[in-house]
Amino acid sequence: MADSEHPCARGAWAERYARLLESSGLDRDAILTQALQPSCHDHRGLFSLAHCLQEPALLIEQVKCDYPHAADSRAIRAQVSVLQQDLALNVIAPLTLRLFLDGQAPLPDPRHVFLAPAGCGEAATSRWFRMPGAHAANEDEFVQSLGKQTSDWYPVFRQKLGVSPGAYWSSIGLGLGAPFSAVWNLAEPAAVCDLAQRWLGEFSNDANQFIDWIPAVFGGQTTAIPQRKGCCLKYLLPEGGYCGTCGVYRKERLDALRHQQPDPGPGQWQPGR
């Protein structure tokens, strides 16, 4: 069955989110529609996520082929960790946004999720994409099924591909928290942090254990950010740098928060990154 184009009644969490935005004078439809801007993939896939989960060596060999810097196990692990974050941000995040917008969303069937060829510009960092064609799940089914799916994928990424628990689950948490990242500097920070944290707690996985939604000050404005307890290892890649939510600087950022410093720490965070 193709992805549904017709919205249905929103679930309890989507309604709570709608009320949160309304209390800050925000247009829910406009916010989520803007966050769902389509990517520019040509929909050519090298192999599916299902194939990768069955044969993890496929991804390792592809990393060696696509990234000349991945010449040892440490560099390969870092690149795979960043690619796992890409899976969360470019597959799970859009589906979560769609759920909050329409009241239903497809699940990320691994058979319909593919790794795109390496490219330039945006395509160089955005590799995973999802082909349409999946049944749209309601909110309860989405939470239950996606919690199980991400838990089922974890042993492969951890044991076969070397992604750390903190990296894997904090990236999954960023994807699941995408609707809240869309209003990180727009809605009331304490309310965003509270609802986002409780939303992550609904999933039967460990994402909630590796993300702390906290108020943080940027340029004199208090905002809401998802502070990771793990690191995706992007900083180990050529010109990788640190993400604004990076767990490497978690202690400094939390200390800055306690002392109400104007700068929460290294890395200017961008929604979903």
N, C-alpha and C positions, 0 to 999 in steps of 0.2 A: 504494500500500500504506500502511495506517495505521501510525502510530508503534507500534513493538513494545512490549508490556507485559511481556515475559518476558526476564529477564536471561540472558546467555550468559557463556561463560568470559571473564574479564577479561584484558586484554592486559598486556604487560610493565610499562608505565608505571603502570597502575592497581594492579598488584600491588606495585610499589615504593612507591606512595603508601599502600597498605594497611599495608605493613610499617612505614612511617614513623609512621603514626598509632598502630599497635600498640605501637611502642617508647615512645610517650608515654602509653600507657594510655588511648587514645581509641577510641571506638566509631565506626568508619568509616561504617556505615550511618546512624547517628543524626546524625552531623555533616553528611553530604551531603544527607540527607532534609530536615533543618532548613534548609539553605542553599537548597533547591529549593522553598521555600514559594511557592505560585502567586500571580501578580499579579491585579489586579482589573479588567483591561480588559474592556470589553463586546464586544470582537472586531468592532468596526466600523472598517473601514480606509478611509482617504482614497484611497490608492494604494499599490501594491506597491513593494518595493525594486527589483524588475526594471524596473518602469515608470520609477522614479526614475533608475536607471542608464542607461536609454535616453534619458530627457529630464530632465537635471539641473535645468533651469529650473523644473520642477514644484516641487521642494523649496524653491528660492529664493522663488518666489511664495507658497508656503504659509507660509514663515517670515515674510514681510512681512505676511501676513494675520493670523497668529496672535500675533505679538509686536510690539506698537506701538513698542518701543524699537529695533527693527531698521530704522532709517531711513536708514542709509548702508552702504556696502560693508564697513566695518570691523565694524559691529555684526552684519551678516548673516553674515559669515564666522565670527564668534565663536559665534553661535547654531547655525550648521550644524555647527561643530566639536563643540559640546556634544551635538547630536543624533547625531553619529557615535559619540561616546562612549556614548550611550544605546543605540545599536545593538549595540555590543560588550558592554555590561553586561547588557542585557535580552534578547538573542537568543543571542549566542555563549557567554556565561558559563553560562547554564542548560544548554545543550547539552553543554558541557565537564563540568559537574558530573554530568550524566546519564551521560556516558561512563564516568566514574570510578566511578559507583555501579553501573551495570548491565553494563558491559563493551561497550556499544553505544549509539549515539545517532544521531538524524537529523542530516542536514546542513542548514544554513540556506538552503534553496532560495529564491532571491530572489522567486520567484513566490508563495511562501507567507508572506513577511514583509511586514508592512504598517505604515504610519504611522497611528496612532490620532489622532482629533480632539484638539485641545488641551482640557485640562480644568483642574480645580482640584486642589490638594493633590498627591498622588503622581502623578496623571495629568499634571500640569503638567510634570514632569521625565521621566517614563517614557512615551515615545511609541511606540517600535517594539515590535511583538509578532509572534510566529510562530504560524500556524495549523497544527494537526496534519495529518498525512497523508503524511509523507515516509518513505521507506525508511530503516531504521536501519543505520548503517554500523558496522563493527568498528573497533578502535583504529587499525590501519594505514590503513584507508581514510579514516577521519576525519582523521587527521593529514595525509595526502597531499592529500585533496580540499579541506579547509578552508584549508590553506596556499595552494593555488592560487586558491581563491575570493577570499580576502582580497587576494591580489596582483592579481587581475583587477579588483577593485573600486577599488583604489587610484588608478589614473589619473583616474577620474571625480571622486573626492573631492578629489584634489590639483589637477587642471588645470581642472575645470569648477566646483568648489564652493569651492576655495581653502583646503582643510584642509591644514595643514602636515604634512610627513613625521613630525616628532616627535609631533604631536598624534594623527595617524591611527594610527601603529604602536604608540605607547604605550597607546592605548585598546584596540587589538586585543590587545595583550599582557595588559592587565588582564582582558579577557574570557577569554582562554585560560588565565590563571593562577587562575581562580576557585576551583578546589579547594584551592589553597594559601592563598588569601585567607581561606578558611573556617576555617583553623586558625592564622591569623597570630599570635595571642597564646595558643595552646594547646599546640602541638607545639614540639619543640626548634628554636630559631630557625635555627641554622647548618645543620641538616639540611633544614629547609623551604626556606631560601634556595638551597642547593645543588641540590636536586631540582627546584625550580621553574625555576631558570635553565636547567638541562639539558633540562627538558621543553619550554621555549620554543624551545630550539635545534633541536628535532626538526622544526619547521615550515619549509617552504620559503618563508619570507617574512622581513620585516625586523623583526618584533616583538621578537626577542631583542636587537636592536641598540639598542632604545629603552627597555628596562626593565632596571634593576639591582635584583635582590632583595638587600636588605641587612638586617643586624640593626640594630634601633634601640630606644632606651630610652624607654618611656612609663611615667611614674609609678613609676620604679625597677625596672620589669620589662623585660628584654630580649625583644623581639618580632621578627617578620620582616615587612618591608613591601616592596612593589614600587615602587621609586623610579623615577619617570618621568624620561626625558631630554627630554620635550616637555611642552607645556602645552595643555590643552583649551580655554583662553581663557574658562573659566567666570567668572573674576574680572572680566571686562569686562561681564558682564550685570548688570542691576539686582539687588542683593542676592545676587550670585553668590558672592563670597568665593573662598577658595583651598582646593583639595583637599589632604588630608594628604600625597598623593604628588606634588604639583605640581612640575614641573620648574623653575618660577621660583625655588624655594627649594632646589634640589638642592645647590648648593655649601654653603649654610649647614647643611643637614641632614648632608651627608657630613663637614663639618668638626666638627660636634657629635659625630658618631659617632667620629671619630678621637680626640677629646678626652674621650670618654665622658661627655658632658654628660647630665643627666637629661632634658632636653627636646630632641628632634631637630630642632626648627624649627617655624615657623608651620604651623598646620593640624593638627587632631586627625584622624588617619586612621581611617576605618571600613572594614571588609572590603569589597573590591570598589569602593571609591570613592577 
